[in-house]
Amino acid sequence: MGTELTLNVLWAALLGYGFGSIPFGLILTKMAGMGDVRSIGSGNIGATNVLRTGNKGLAAATLLLDLLKGFVPVYIASQLFWQDMGWTALFAVIGHCFPVWLKFKGGKGVATNAGVAFGLAWPLGLIYAGVWIAMLAIFRISSLAGMTAVLAAAVGAFAMGFVTPAKVLALIAVLIIWLHRENISRLFAGTEPKVGNKT
């Protein structure tokens, strides 16, 4: 029984990592003939940096695909080994942030974690999306909106009694906030760029 459990956890983690590590931002910009998105702005592969290319369509597509690569594996895991889907959720975000194909240098996980939240429990996804959109509309600072949404989803999971999702989202929140440490420094300094800026 122990071996079976270990194998389920391994498959759950590999499923999440496999989906999460697909660098859609890089793939889409290269296919569009816009070069390597890592050479501009923050150097990340996420939708916010893709937006700095000036192509809103590509940024929107990247956002949607990054969200789906969080949702789809968690949904699949819920059908195959639901008790271990927390590992799928965690490793989907880890895959996006540290993709083996890009020497473990990926994005910051905000959009992928939105998909994960929807996959774990749709009310948590709604909290995540609602806070993210509201904060972005008010402040126009992507990093602030993302970090606030990450924390809101984790707190919401605890408050609503989603025990396993709460633990997973709390771990992911720690990871995502750590990855945003430079953004946090710029927020305090008042130099964090707003959405629409190319720097």
GROMACS elastic network, one bead per residue, 0.5 to 0.9 nm:
[ bonds ]
;  ai    aj funct       b0    kb
    1     4     6  0.51163   500
    1     5     6  0.62229   500
    1     6     6  0.86574   500
    2     5     6  0.51133   500
    2     6     6  0.62012   500
    2     7     6  0.86560   500
    3     6     6  0.50593   500
    3     7     6  0.61616   500
    3     8     6  0.85932   500
    4     7     6  0.51233   500
    4     8     6  0.61685   500
    4     9     6  0.86783   500
    5     8     6  0.50930   500
    5     9     6  0.62736   500
    5    10     6  0.86265   500
    5    84     6  0.87397   500
    6     9     6  0.51690   500
    6    10     6  0.61716   500
    6    11     6  0.86693   500
    7    11     6  0.60808   500
    7    12     6  0.83847   500
    8    11     6  0.51682   500
    8    12     6  0.59547   500
    8    13     6  0.85165   500
    8    81     6  0.69154   500
    8    84     6  0.69296   500
    9    13     6  0.60829   500
    9    14     6  0.85442   500
    9    81     6  0.87216   500
    9    84     6  0.59069   500
    9    85     6  0.83276   500
    9    87     6  0.66544   500
    9    88     6  0.82978   500
   10    13     6  0.51771   500
   10    14     6  0.61032   500
   10    15     6  0.84959   500
   10    87     6  0.84484   500
   11    14     6  0.50453   500
   11    15     6  0.59486   500
   11    16     6  0.85641   500
   11    88     6  0.83610   500
   12    15     6  0.51947   500
   12    16     6  0.63821   500
   12    17     6  0.87090   500
   12    73     6  0.85421   500
   12    74     6  0.86475   500
   12    77     6  0.64519   500
   12    81     6  0.76250   500
   12    84     6  0.63412   500
   12    85     6  0.62635   500
   12    86     6  0.82034   500
   12    87     6  0.58439   500
   12    89     6  0.85860   500
   12    91     6  0.84004   500
   13    16     6  0.52199   500
   13    17     6  0.61000   500
   13    18     6  0.84523   500
   13    84     6  0.86425   500
   13    85     6  0.83239   500
   13    86     6  0.86861   500
   13    87     6  0.52089   500
   13    89     6  0.80028   500
   13    90     6  0.76872   500
   13    91     6  0.54748   500
   13    92     6  0.77887   500
   14    17     6  0.50315   500
   14    18     6  0.57790   500
   14    19     6  0.85203   500
   14    87     6  0.89228   500
   14    88     6  0.73547   500
   14    91     6  0.74150   500
   14    92     6  0.86314   500
   15    18     6  0.52566   500
   15    19     6  0.64380   500
   15    20     6  0.84947   500
   15    73     6  0.61519   500
   15    74     6  0.84660   500
   15    76     6  0.86548   500
   15    77     6  0.78528   500
   15    88     6  0.62079   500
   15    91     6  0.80371   500
   15    92     6  0.77329   500
   16    19     6  0.54997   500
   16    20     6  0.58797   500
   16    21     6  0.84121   500
   16    69     6  0.82927   500
   16    70     6  0.75476   500
   16    72     6  0.88722   500
   16    73     6  0.55556   500
   16    74     6  0.71034   500
   16    77     6  0.86063   500
   16    85     6  0.87845   500
   16    87     6  0.74771   500
   16    89     6  0.61531   500
   16    90     6  0.73209   500
   16    93     6  0.77520   500
   16    94     6  0.84237   500
   16    95     6  0.72114   500
   17    21     6  0.57574   500
   17    22     6  0.87405   500
   17    73     6  0.88850   500
   17    88     6  0.73382   500
   17    89     6  0.88183   500
   17    90     6  0.84785   500
   17    93     6  0.75131   500
   17    94     6  0.66984   500
   17    96     6  0.76369   500
   17    99     6  0.80892   500
   18    21     6  0.55964   500
   18    22     6  0.70792   500
   18    73     6  0.87133   500
   18    91     6  0.85378   500
   18    92     6  0.73811   500
   18    95     6  0.68938   500
   18    99     6  0.88638   500
   19    22     6  0.58340   500
   19    68     6  0.89935   500
   19    69     6  0.53617   500
   19    70     6  0.73478   500
   19    72     6  0.80731   500
   19    73     6  0.66077   500
   19    92     6  0.63568   500
   19    95     6  0.73900   500
   19    96     6  0.82870   500
   20    23     6  0.80361   500
   20    66     6  0.77705   500
   20    69     6  0.55047   500
   20    70     6  0.63317   500
   20    73     6  0.84220   500
   20    91     6  0.72263   500
   20    93     6  0.59657   500
   20    94     6  0.71353   500
   20    97     6  0.82022   500
   20    99     6  0.77803   500
   20   112     6  0.73198   500
   21    24     6  0.88593   500
   21    69     6  0.85513   500
   21    92     6  0.72422   500
   21    93     6  0.82441   500
   21    94     6  0.78379   500
   21    97     6  0.75734   500
   21    98     6  0.71359   500
   21   100     6  0.72005   500
   21   101     6  0.76040   500
   21   102     6  0.88725   500
   21   106     6  0.80664   500
   22    25     6  0.88978   500
   22    27     6  0.86200   500
   22    66     6  0.84867   500
   22    69     6  0.78675   500
   22    95     6  0.78180   500
   22    96     6  0.70027   500
   22    99     6  0.73756   500
   22   101     6  0.83353   500
   23    26     6  0.55284   500
   23    27     6  0.62235   500
   23    28     6  0.86883   500
   23    45     6  0.67163   500
   23    46     6  0.83204   500
   23    66     6  0.83163   500
   23    96     6  0.71804   500
   23    99     6  0.76752   500
   23   101     6  0.84641   500
   23   102     6  0.83082   500
   23   106     6  0.74867   500
   23   107     6  0.85974   500
   24    28     6  0.58852   500
   24    29     6  0.84301   500
   24    45     6  0.75878   500
   24    46     6  0.80441   500
   24    61     6  0.86394   500
   24    62     6  0.59524   500
   24    63     6  0.89038   500
   24    65     6  0.67627   500
   24    66     6  0.68560   500
   25    28     6  0.53961   500
   25    29     6  0.62241   500
   25    30     6  0.85829   500
   25    37     6  0.73116   500
   25    44     6  0.86629   500
   25    45     6  0.50024   500
   25    46     6  0.56750   500
   25    47     6  0.65393   500
   25    49     6  0.85054   500
   25    50     6  0.64495   500
   25    58     6  0.79727   500
   25    59     6  0.77109   500
   25    61     6  0.84275   500
   25    62     6  0.52902   500
   25    63     6  0.83508   500
   25    65     6  0.87025   500
   25    66     6  0.82180   500
   26    29     6  0.54415   500
   26    30     6  0.61597   500
   26    31     6  0.85691   500
   26    35     6  0.84578   500
   26    36     6  0.63425   500
   26    37     6  0.58609   500
   26    38     6  0.75495   500
   26    44     6  0.89464   500
   26    45     6  0.57449   500
   26    46     6  0.83109   500
   26    50     6  0.83711   500
   26    62     6  0.89501   500
   27    30     6  0.53185   500
   27    31     6  0.60969   500
   27    32     6  0.86170   500
   27    36     6  0.86807   500
   28    31     6  0.50747   500
   28    32     6  0.61230   500
   28    33     6  0.87101   500
   28    34     6  0.87100   500
   28    58     6  0.68349   500
   28    61     6  0.82765   500
   28    62     6  0.74023   500
   29    32     6  0.50462   500
   29    33     6  0.63823   500
   29    34     6  0.51895   500
   29    35     6  0.62599   500
   29    36     6  0.67960   500
   29    37     6  0.64747   500
   29    50     6  0.74622   500
   29    53     6  0.86227   500
   29    58     6  0.71501   500
   30    33     6  0.50947   500
   30    34     6  0.55417   500
   30    35     6  0.50167   500
   30    36     6  0.61621   500
   30    37     6  0.78895   500
   31    34     6  0.75217   500
   31    35     6  0.83363   500
   32    35     6  0.80230   500
   32    58     6  0.84644   500
   33    36     6  0.89713   500
   34    37     6  0.75673   500
   34    53     6  0.77786   500
   35    38     6  0.87969   500
   35    39     6  0.82193   500
   36    39     6  0.57467   500
   36    40     6  0.79447   500
   37    40     6  0.57894   500
   37    41     6  0.82194   500
   37    43     6  0.66466   500
   37    44     6  0.72379   500
   37    45     6  0.63864   500
   37    46     6  0.89774   500
   37    49     6  0.72121   500
   37    50     6  0.63995   500
   37    52     6  0.88168   500
   37    53     6  0.77246   500
   38    41     6  0.76463   500
   38    42     6  0.74028   500
   38    44     6  0.55062   500
   38    45     6  0.62675   500
   38    49     6  0.82373   500
   39    42     6  0.82314   500
   39    43     6  0.56307   500
   39    44     6  0.86420   500
   40    43     6  0.55225   500
   40    44     6  0.83584   500
   40    49     6  0.75445   500
   40    50     6  0.87755   500
   40    52     6  0.75767   500
   40    53     6  0.78612   500
   40   198     6  0.84239   500
   40   199     6  0.80540   500
   41    44     6  0.77848   500
   41    49     6  0.61791   500
   41    50     6  0.88133   500
   41    52     6  0.66765   500
   41    53     6  0.87331   500
   41   198     6  0.64405   500
   41   199     6  0.50955   500
   42    45     6  0.87992   500
   42    49     6  0.64272   500
   42   199     6  0.75332   500
   43    49     6  0.71293   500
   43   106     6  0.89831   500
   43   107     6  0.87422   500
   44    47     6  0.86661   500
   44    48     6  0.83819   500
   44    49     6  0.60789   500
   44    50     6  0.83419   500
   44   105     6  0.80870   500
   44   106     6  0.62216   500
   44   107     6  0.51377   500
   44   108     6  0.77272   500
   45    48     6  0.83439   500
   45    49     6  0.65160   500
   45    50     6  0.69780   500
   45    62     6  0.88925   500
   45   105     6  0.88769   500
   45   106     6  0.60165   500
   45   107     6  0.52488   500
   45   108     6  0.86125   500
   46    49     6  0.56993   500
   46    50     6  0.63437   500
   46    51     6  0.88322   500
   46    59     6  0.81825   500
   46    62     6  0.69265   500
   46    63     6  0.73157   500
   46    66     6  0.77670   500
   46   106     6  0.80122   500
   46   107     6  0.53773   500
   46   108     6  0.73661   500
   46   109     6  0.80410   500
   46   110     6  0.86362   500
   46   111     6  0.80289   500
   47    51     6  0.60876   500
   47    52     6  0.88205   500
   47    58     6  0.80388   500
   47    60     6  0.69334   500
   47    61     6  0.80804   500
   47    62     6  0.52808   500
   47    63     6  0.51379   500
   47    64     6  0.88460   500
   47    66     6  0.81470   500
   47   111     6  0.81295   500
   48    51     6  0.51712   500
   48    52     6  0.68919   500
   48    59     6  0.69169   500
   48    63     6  0.83130   500
   48   142     6  0.71055   500
   48   195     6  0.74393   500
   48   196     6  0.88662   500
   49    52     6  0.51510   500
   49    53     6  0.73710   500
   49    59     6  0.79522   500
   49   198     6  0.83932   500
   50    53     6  0.55518   500
   50    54     6  0.77279   500
   50    55     6  0.73665   500
   50    56     6  0.80973   500
   50    58     6  0.68689   500
   50    59     6  0.51303   500
   50    60     6  0.88672   500
   50    62     6  0.76125   500
   51    54     6  0.55103   500
   51    55     6  0.58935   500
   51    56     6  0.57195   500
   51    57     6  0.84842   500
   51    58     6  0.73590   500
   51    60     6  0.81931   500
   51   195     6  0.82782   500
   51   196     6  0.73288   500
   51   197     6  0.88994   500
   51   198     6  0.80900   500
   52    55     6  0.75007   500
   52    56     6  0.86741   500
   52    59     6  0.85340   500
   52   195     6  0.86032   500
   52   196     6  0.70146   500
   52   197     6  0.68728   500
   52   199     6  0.74395   500
   53    56     6  0.82257   500
   53    58     6  0.88074   500
   53    59     6  0.85506   500
   53   198     6  0.74654   500
   54    57     6  0.89983   500
   54    58     6  0.88623   500
   54    59     6  0.86187   500
   54   196     6  0.83465   500
   54   198     6  0.79705   500
   55    58     6  0.55314   500
   55    59     6  0.64453   500
   55    60     6  0.88412   500
   56    60     6  0.60753   500
   56    61     6  0.85437   500
   57    60     6  0.51303   500
   57    61     6  0.61524   500
   57    62     6  0.85411   500
   58    61     6  0.50305   500
   58    62     6  0.60388   500
   58    63     6  0.85222   500
   59    62     6  0.50589   500
   59    63     6  0.61363   500
   59    64     6  0.86752   500
   60    63     6  0.50394   500
   60    64     6  0.62258   500
   60    65     6  0.86274   500
   61    64     6  0.51633   500
   61    65     6  0.60865   500
   61    66     6  0.84186   500
   62    65     6  0.51902   500
   62    66     6  0.58862   500
   62    67     6  0.83691   500
   63    66     6  0.52311   500
   63    67     6  0.61212   500
   63    68     6  0.86315   500
   63   111     6  0.62709   500
   63   112     6  0.84379   500
   64    67     6  0.51051   500
   64    68     6  0.61643   500
   64    69     6  0.87158   500
   64   111     6  0.79701   500
   65    69     6  0.61235   500
   65    70     6  0.87328   500
   65   111     6  0.87876   500
   65   112     6  0.84816   500
   66    69     6  0.52352   500
   66    70     6  0.67357   500
   66    71     6  0.89739   500
   66    96     6  0.82708   500
   66   109     6  0.85154   500
   66   110     6  0.88334   500
   66   111     6  0.57084   500
   66   112     6  0.50540   500
   66   113     6  0.87483   500
   66   114     6  0.88788   500
   66   115     6  0.77367   500
   67    70     6  0.53882   500
   67    71     6  0.64146   500
   67    72     6  0.87499   500
   67   110     6  0.85538   500
   67   113     6  0.71402   500
   67   114     6  0.60075   500
   67   116     6  0.76511   500
   68    72     6  0.56769   500
   68    73     6  0.84878   500
   68   111     6  0.87126   500
   68   112     6  0.71516   500
   68   114     6  0.88435   500
   68   115     6  0.57346   500
   68   116     6  0.84255   500
   69    72     6  0.56579   500
   69    73     6  0.67173   500
   69    74     6  0.88420   500
   69    92     6  0.72800   500
   69    96     6  0.88121   500
   69   112     6  0.63513   500
   69   115     6  0.70474   500
   69   116     6  0.83080   500
   70    73     6  0.63061   500
   70    74     6  0.67133   500
   70    75     6  0.89458   500
   70    88     6  0.88225   500
   70    89     6  0.69193   500
   70    92     6  0.57177   500
   70    93     6  0.70156   500
   70    96     6  0.89586   500
   70   111     6  0.79886   500
   70   113     6  0.61734   500
   70   114     6  0.72059   500
   70   117     6  0.81695   500
   70   118     6  0.85939   500
   70   119     6  0.75678   500
   71    74     6  0.54186   500
   71    75     6  0.61206   500
   71    76     6  0.86971   500
   71    89     6  0.82513   500
   71    92     6  0.88654   500
   71   112     6  0.76498   500
   71   113     6  0.83789   500
   71   114     6  0.79061   500
   71   117     6  0.75537   500
   71   118     6  0.63608   500
   71   120     6  0.82383   500
   72    75     6  0.51144   500
   72    76     6  0.61614   500
   72    77     6  0.85832   500
   72   115     6  0.78447   500
   72   116     6  0.82940   500
   72   119     6  0.73675   500
   73    77     6  0.60138   500
   73    78     6  0.85069   500
   73    85     6  0.85656   500
   73    88     6  0.66707   500
   73    89     6  0.76000   500
   73    92     6  0.75414   500
   73   116     6  0.84696   500
   73   119     6  0.82993   500
   74    77     6  0.50061   500
   74    78     6  0.61336   500
   74    79     6  0.87766   500
   74    82     6  0.87140   500
   74    85     6  0.59200   500
   74    86     6  0.78594   500
   74    87     6  0.88686   500
   74    88     6  0.57947   500
   74    89     6  0.57260   500
   74    92     6  0.82543   500
   74   115     6  0.85781   500
   74   116     6  0.64930   500
   74   118     6  0.89074   500
   74   119     6  0.53837   500
   74   120     6  0.68565   500
   75    78     6  0.50680   500
   75    79     6  0.65898   500
   75    80     6  0.89063   500
   75    82     6  0.87709   500
   75    85     6  0.82079   500
   75   116     6  0.88268   500
   75   119     6  0.55441   500
   75   120     6  0.78275   500
   76    79     6  0.52478   500
   76    80     6  0.63366   500
   76    81     6  0.84519   500
   76    82     6  0.86375   500
   76    85     6  0.85592   500
   77    80     6  0.50198   500
   77    81     6  0.53982   500
   77    82     6  0.56445   500
   77    83     6  0.85594   500
   77    84     6  0.73296   500
   77    85     6  0.51599   500
   77    86     6  0.87861   500
   77    88     6  0.68293   500
   77    89     6  0.89538   500
   78    81     6  0.57682   500
   78    83     6  0.75077   500
   78    84     6  0.79885   500
   78    85     6  0.58503   500
   78   119     6  0.84030   500
   78   120     6  0.84154   500
   79    82     6  0.60436   500
   80    85     6  0.88061   500
   81    84     6  0.57299   500
   81    85     6  0.66253   500
   82    85     6  0.51688   500
   82    86     6  0.82974   500
   83    86     6  0.75442   500
   84    87     6  0.57683   500
   84    88     6  0.71706   500
   85    89     6  0.62418   500
   85    90     6  0.86527   500
   85   120     6  0.79505   500
   86    89     6  0.50359   500
   86    90     6  0.62067   500
   86    91     6  0.86074   500
   86   120     6  0.77876   500
   86   164     6  0.67769   500
   86   165     6  0.66833   500
   86   167     6  0.86283   500
   86   168     6  0.60946   500
   87    90     6  0.51321   500
   87    91     6  0.60662   500
   87    92     6  0.84175   500
   87   168     6  0.79324   500
   88    91     6  0.52842   500
   88    92     6  0.59772   500
   88    93     6  0.88204   500
   88   116     6  0.88274   500
   89    92     6  0.52681   500
   89    93     6  0.67733   500
   89    94     6  0.88566   500
   89   113     6  0.79846   500
   89   116     6  0.55987   500
   89   117     6  0.82555   500
   89   119     6  0.81251   500
   89   120     6  0.77025   500
   89   165     6  0.88012   500
   89   168     6  0.73699   500
   89   169     6  0.85610   500
   89   172     6  0.89660   500
   90    93     6  0.55917   500
   90    94     6  0.63556   500
   90    95     6  0.87126   500
   90   113     6  0.86651   500
   90   116     6  0.82612   500
   90   168     6  0.63267   500
   90   169     6  0.78780   500
   90   171     6  0.78467   500
   90   172     6  0.65745   500
   91    95     6  0.57466   500
   91    96     6  0.84184   500
   92    95     6  0.51045   500
   92    96     6  0.64417   500
   92    97     6  0.88020   500
   92   109     6  0.88859   500
   92   112     6  0.72935   500
   92   113     6  0.80428   500
   92   116     6  0.77195   500
   93    96     6  0.51538   500
   93    97     6  0.62306   500
   93    98     6  0.84661   500
   93   108     6  0.84186   500
   93   109     6  0.55419   500
   93   110     6  0.83449   500
   93   112     6  0.59929   500
   93   113     6  0.61008   500
   93   116     6  0.79962   500
   93   172     6  0.73858   500
   93   176     6  0.89257   500
   94    97     6  0.50915   500
   94    98     6  0.57435   500
   94    99     6  0.77365   500
   94   109     6  0.77067   500
   94   172     6  0.84421   500
   94   175     6  0.85896   500
   95    98     6  0.51859   500
   95    99     6  0.50222   500
   95   100     6  0.77855   500
   95   104     6  0.83929   500
   95   106     6  0.81498   500
   95   109     6  0.88601   500
   96    99     6  0.57533   500
   96   104     6  0.88680   500
   96   105     6  0.87581   500
   96   106     6  0.58175   500
   96   107     6  0.60075   500
   96   108     6  0.74174   500
   96   109     6  0.60641   500
   96   112     6  0.72428   500
   97   104     6  0.72106   500
   97   105     6  0.66189   500
   97   108     6  0.54542   500
   97   109     6  0.58295   500
   97   176     6  0.87391   500
   97   179     6  0.86028   500
   98   101     6  0.87657   500
   98   102     6  0.77708   500
   98   103     6  0.75520   500
   98   105     6  0.52596   500
   98   106     6  0.52203   500
   98   107     6  0.76532   500
   99   102     6  0.55570   500
   99   103     6  0.66205   500
   99   105     6  0.63294   500
   99   106     6  0.58815   500
   99   107     6  0.89032   500
  100   103     6  0.52050   500
  100   105     6  0.79997   500
  100   106     6  0.89898   500
  101   104     6  0.70257   500
  101   105     6  0.87316   500
  102   105     6  0.56226   500
  102   106     6  0.68638   500
  103   106     6  0.83999   500
  106   109     6  0.85433   500
  107   110     6  0.83505   500
  107   179     6  0.88177   500
  108   111     6  0.84748   500
  108   112     6  0.88188   500
  108   175     6  0.87178   500
  108   176     6  0.60873   500
  108   177     6  0.87550   500
  108   179     6  0.61058   500
  108   180     6  0.72464   500
  109   112     6  0.52641   500
  109   113     6  0.58361   500
  109   114     6  0.85776   500
  109   146     6  0.89712   500
  109   172     6  0.86630   500
  109   175     6  0.88126   500
  109   176     6  0.64225   500
  109   179     6  0.87984   500
  110   113     6  0.51852   500
  110   114     6  0.63766   500
  110   143     6  0.86673   500
  110   146     6  0.56554   500
  110   147     6  0.76112   500
  110   149     6  0.83978   500
  110   150     6  0.73140   500
  110   176     6  0.72800   500
  111   114     6  0.50170   500
  111   115     6  0.66489   500
  111   116     6  0.87707   500
  111   146     6  0.80914   500
  112   115     6  0.52253   500
  112   116     6  0.63161   500
  112   117     6  0.87596   500
  113   117     6  0.60730   500
  113   118     6  0.86372   500
  113   128     6  0.88535   500
  113   150     6  0.75925   500
  113   169     6  0.82734   500
  113   172     6  0.77952   500
  114   117     6  0.51313   500
  114   118     6  0.64693   500
  114   119     6  0.87001   500
  114   124     6  0.88234   500
  114   125     6  0.61799   500
  114   126     6  0.89603   500
  114   128     6  0.62540   500
  114   129     6  0.68867   500
  114   149     6  0.84465   500
  114   150     6  0.80225   500
  114   153     6  0.88718   500
  115   118     6  0.51902   500
  115   119     6  0.61979   500
  115   120     6  0.87110   500
  115   125     6  0.71547   500
  116   120     6  0.61254   500
  116   121     6  0.86624   500
  116   125     6  0.77819   500
  116   169     6  0.87486   500
  117   120     6  0.52040   500
  117   121     6  0.62511   500
  117   122     6  0.69544   500
  117   123     6  0.83468   500
  117   124     6  0.55279   500
  117   126     6  0.83831   500
  117   127     6  0.88682   500
  117   128     6  0.72164   500
  117   153     6  0.72985   500
  117   165     6  0.79713   500
  117   169     6  0.77122   500
  118   121     6  0.53660   500
  118   123     6  0.72332   500
  118   124     6  0.61930   500
  118   126     6  0.72795   500
  118   128     6  0.84704   500
  119   122     6  0.65345   500
  119   124     6  0.88528   500
  119   125     6  0.76104   500
  120   124     6  0.75978   500
  120   125     6  0.80912   500
  120   162     6  0.89604   500
  120   164     6  0.89020   500
  120   165     6  0.61483   500
  121   124     6  0.55439   500
  121   125     6  0.66951   500
  121   157     6  0.87515   500
  121   162     6  0.81481   500
  121   165     6  0.77660   500
  122   126     6  0.63202   500
  122   127     6  0.87331   500
  123   126     6  0.50668   500
  123   127     6  0.63312   500
  123   128     6  0.86409   500
  123   156     6  0.87930   500
  123   157     6  0.87698   500
  124   127     6  0.50499   500
  124   128     6  0.61222   500
  124   129     6  0.85640   500
  124   152     6  0.87318   500
  124   153     6  0.55773   500
  124   154     6  0.81607   500
  124   156     6  0.66943   500
  124   157     6  0.64893   500
  124   165     6  0.88971   500
  125   129     6  0.60326   500
  125   130     6  0.83569   500
  125   153     6  0.73540   500
  126   129     6  0.51244   500
  126   130     6  0.58021   500
  126   131     6  0.84012   500
  126   153     6  0.86892   500
  127   130     6  0.51715   500
  127   131     6  0.60709   500
  127   132     6  0.83506   500
  127   149     6  0.75252   500
  127   152     6  0.68971   500
  127   153     6  0.59288   500
  127   156     6  0.73448   500
  128   131     6  0.54960   500
  128   132     6  0.60095   500
  128   133     6  0.85618   500
  128   146     6  0.87613   500
  128   148     6  0.85934   500
  128   150     6  0.66358   500
  128   151     6  0.85668   500
  128   152     6  0.65082   500
  128   153     6  0.52521   500
  128   154     6  0.89539   500
  128   156     6  0.89932   500
  129   132     6  0.50721   500
  129   133     6  0.59792   500
  129   134     6  0.83799   500
  129   149     6  0.71460   500
  130   133     6  0.53666   500
  130   134     6  0.60305   500
  130   135     6  0.85162   500
  130   149     6  0.79709   500
  131   134     6  0.51301   500
  131   135     6  0.59591   500
  131   136     6  0.83569   500
  131   145     6  0.72670   500
  131   146     6  0.85604   500
  131   148     6  0.70392   500
  131   149     6  0.52318   500
  131   150     6  0.89204   500
  131   152     6  0.72326   500
  131   153     6  0.87404   500
  132   135     6  0.54112   500
  132   136     6  0.60727   500
  132   137     6  0.85512   500
  132   142     6  0.85573   500
  132   144     6  0.86935   500
  132   146     6  0.58554   500
  132   147     6  0.83947   500
  132   148     6  0.69935   500
  132   149     6  0.50109   500
  132   150     6  0.84211   500
  133   136     6  0.51450   500
  133   137     6  0.60395   500
  133   138     6  0.86146   500
  133   145     6  0.73258   500
  133   149     6  0.87439   500
  134   137     6  0.51459   500
  134   138     6  0.61999   500
  134   139     6  0.86028   500
  134   145     6  0.78175   500
  135   138     6  0.51483   500
  135   139     6  0.59026   500
  135   140     6  0.72709   500
  135   141     6  0.78381   500
  135   142     6  0.84229   500
  135   144     6  0.73717   500
  135   146     6  0.83640   500
  135   148     6  0.77468   500
  135   149     6  0.83373   500
  136   139     6  0.54544   500
  136   141     6  0.58688   500
  136   142     6  0.61368   500
  136   143     6  0.88839   500
  136   144     6  0.77540   500
  136   145     6  0.52510   500
  136   146     6  0.83190   500
  136   195     6  0.83424   500
  137   140     6  0.56236   500
  137   141     6  0.85665   500
  137   145     6  0.88336   500
  138   141     6  0.85158   500
  139   142     6  0.84021   500
  139   144     6  0.80729   500
  139   145     6  0.79483   500
  139   194     6  0.79071   500
  140   144     6  0.85431   500
  140   145     6  0.79825   500
  140   193     6  0.87629   500
  140   194     6  0.53135   500
  140   195     6  0.54211   500
  140   196     6  0.84528   500
  141   144     6  0.55418   500
  141   145     6  0.63039   500
  141   146     6  0.87059   500
  141   192     6  0.74206   500
  141   193     6  0.67678   500
  141   195     6  0.58218   500
  142   145     6  0.51845   500
  142   146     6  0.60611   500
  142   147     6  0.86309   500
  142   193     6  0.85110   500
  142   194     6  0.69321   500
  142   195     6  0.63117   500
  143   146     6  0.51137   500
  143   147     6  0.61239   500
  143   148     6  0.84853   500
  143   180     6  0.72390   500
  143   183     6  0.66634   500
  143   184     6  0.82107   500
  143   187     6  0.89170   500
  143   192     6  0.84444   500
  144   147     6  0.53649   500
  144   148     6  0.60764   500
  144   149     6  0.85294   500
  144   183     6  0.83311   500
  144   184     6  0.82173   500
  144   187     6  0.80927   500
  145   148     6  0.52801   500
  145   149     6  0.61303   500
  145   150     6  0.86469   500
  146   149     6  0.51744   500
  146   150     6  0.61831   500
  146   151     6  0.87508   500
  146   176     6  0.88528   500
  147   150     6  0.50679   500
  147   151     6  0.63171   500
  147   152     6  0.85563   500
  147   173     6  0.76352   500
  147   176     6  0.72375   500
  147   177     6  0.63489   500
  147   180     6  0.80661   500
  148   151     6  0.52649   500
  148   152     6  0.60343   500
  148   153     6  0.86554   500
  149   153     6  0.61115   500
  149   154     6  0.86296   500
  150   153     6  0.54312   500
  150   154     6  0.64800   500
  150   155     6  0.88148   500
  150   169     6  0.75140   500
  150   170     6  0.83474   500
  150   172     6  0.79280   500
  150   173     6  0.55853   500
  150   176     6  0.78859   500
  150   177     6  0.85612   500
  151   154     6  0.51936   500
  151   155     6  0.61322   500
  151   156     6  0.83885   500
  151   169     6  0.81621   500
  151   170     6  0.75243   500
  151   173     6  0.61036   500
  151   174     6  0.89232   500
  152   155     6  0.51698   500
  152   156     6  0.58412   500
  152   157     6  0.84653   500
  153   157     6  0.60663   500
  153   158     6  0.87335   500
  153   166     6  0.80842   500
  153   169     6  0.70698   500
  153   170     6  0.86010   500
  153   173     6  0.89621   500
  154   157     6  0.51553   500
  154   158     6  0.64941   500
  154   159     6  0.87305   500
  154   165     6  0.78076   500
  154   166     6  0.53398   500
  154   167     6  0.76978   500
  154   168     6  0.81433   500
  154   169     6  0.50094   500
  154   170     6  0.53050   500
  154   171     6  0.88693   500
  154   172     6  0.87559   500
  154   173     6  0.73149   500
  155   158     6  0.52341   500
  155   159     6  0.61531   500
  155   160     6  0.86048   500
  155   166     6  0.72877   500
  155   169     6  0.86970   500
  155   170     6  0.80083   500
  156   159     6  0.50072   500
  156   160     6  0.59979   500
  156   161     6  0.84958   500
  156   162     6  0.85460   500
  156   166     6  0.78570   500
  157   160     6  0.52315   500
  157   161     6  0.61322   500
  157   162     6  0.50420   500
  157   163     6  0.70858   500
  157   164     6  0.86756   500
  157   165     6  0.63844   500
  157   167     6  0.84549   500
  157   169     6  0.79655   500
  158   161     6  0.52736   500
  158   162     6  0.60046   500
  158   163     6  0.64450   500
  158   165     6  0.82488   500
  158   166     6  0.52200   500
  158   167     6  0.81251   500
  159   162     6  0.78047   500
  159   166     6  0.87757   500
  160   163     6  0.85417   500
  161   164     6  0.89630   500
  161   166     6  0.79704   500
  162   165     6  0.55642   500
  162   166     6  0.57779   500
  162   167     6  0.86856   500
  163   166     6  0.51644   500
  163   167     6  0.64594   500
  163   168     6  0.88284   500
  164   167     6  0.52435   500
  164   168     6  0.62543   500
  164   169     6  0.85778   500
  165   168     6  0.50521   500
  165   169     6  0.58796   500
  165   170     6  0.83127   500
  166   169     6  0.52362   500
  166   170     6  0.59969   500
  166   171     6  0.86532   500
  167   170     6  0.51344   500
  167   171     6  0.63365   500
  167   172     6  0.87010   500
  168   171     6  0.52375   500
  168   172     6  0.62511   500
  168   173     6  0.85749   500
  169   173     6  0.59150   500
  169   174     6  0.86259   500
  170   174     6  0.63898   500
  170   175     6  0.87885   500
  171   174     6  0.52694   500
  171   175     6  0.64723   500
  171   176     6  0.87989   500
  172   175     6  0.50365   500
  172   176     6  0.60754   500
  172   177     6  0.85007   500
  173   176     6  0.51617   500
  173   177     6  0.59987   500
  173   178     6  0.83929   500
  174   177     6  0.53441   500
  174   178     6  0.61084   500
  174   179     6  0.86582   500
  175   178     6  0.51546   500
  175   179     6  0.62462   500
  175   180     6  0.87273   500
  176   179     6  0.50287   500
  176   180     6  0.62787   500
  176   181     6  0.88787   500
  177   181     6  0.63962   500
  177   184     6  0.84059   500
  178   181     6  0.52340   500
  178   182     6  0.87113   500
  179   182     6  0.76985   500
  179   183     6  0.85434   500
  180   183     6  0.50536   500
  180   184     6  0.61595   500
  180   185     6  0.87553   500
  181   184     6  0.50124   500
  181   185     6  0.63875   500
  181   186     6  0.87901   500
  182   185     6  0.50992   500
  182   186     6  0.63703   500
  182   187     6  0.86491   500
  183   186     6  0.50401   500
  183   187     6  0.60706   500
  183   188     6  0.87016   500
  183   191     6  0.89626   500
  183   192     6  0.64784   500
  184   188     6  0.63515   500
  184   189     6  0.85824   500
  184   192     6  0.82414   500
  185   188     6  0.53113   500
  185   189     6  0.62513   500
  185   190     6  0.86250   500
  185   191     6  0.86753   500
  185   192     6  0.83904   500
  186   190     6  0.58519   500
  186   193     6  0.85379   500
  187   190     6  0.50126   500
  187   191     6  0.61737   500
  187   192     6  0.52073   500
  187   193     6  0.88365   500
  188   191     6  0.78288   500
  188   192     6  0.84214   500
  189   192     6  0.76817   500
  190   193     6  0.87173   500
  193   196     6  0.84475   500
  193   197     6  0.63441   500
  193   198     6  0.83945   500
  193   199     6  0.68077   500
  194   197     6  0.58362   500
  194   199     6  0.89835   500
  195   198     6  0.83590   500
  196   199     6  0.89790   500
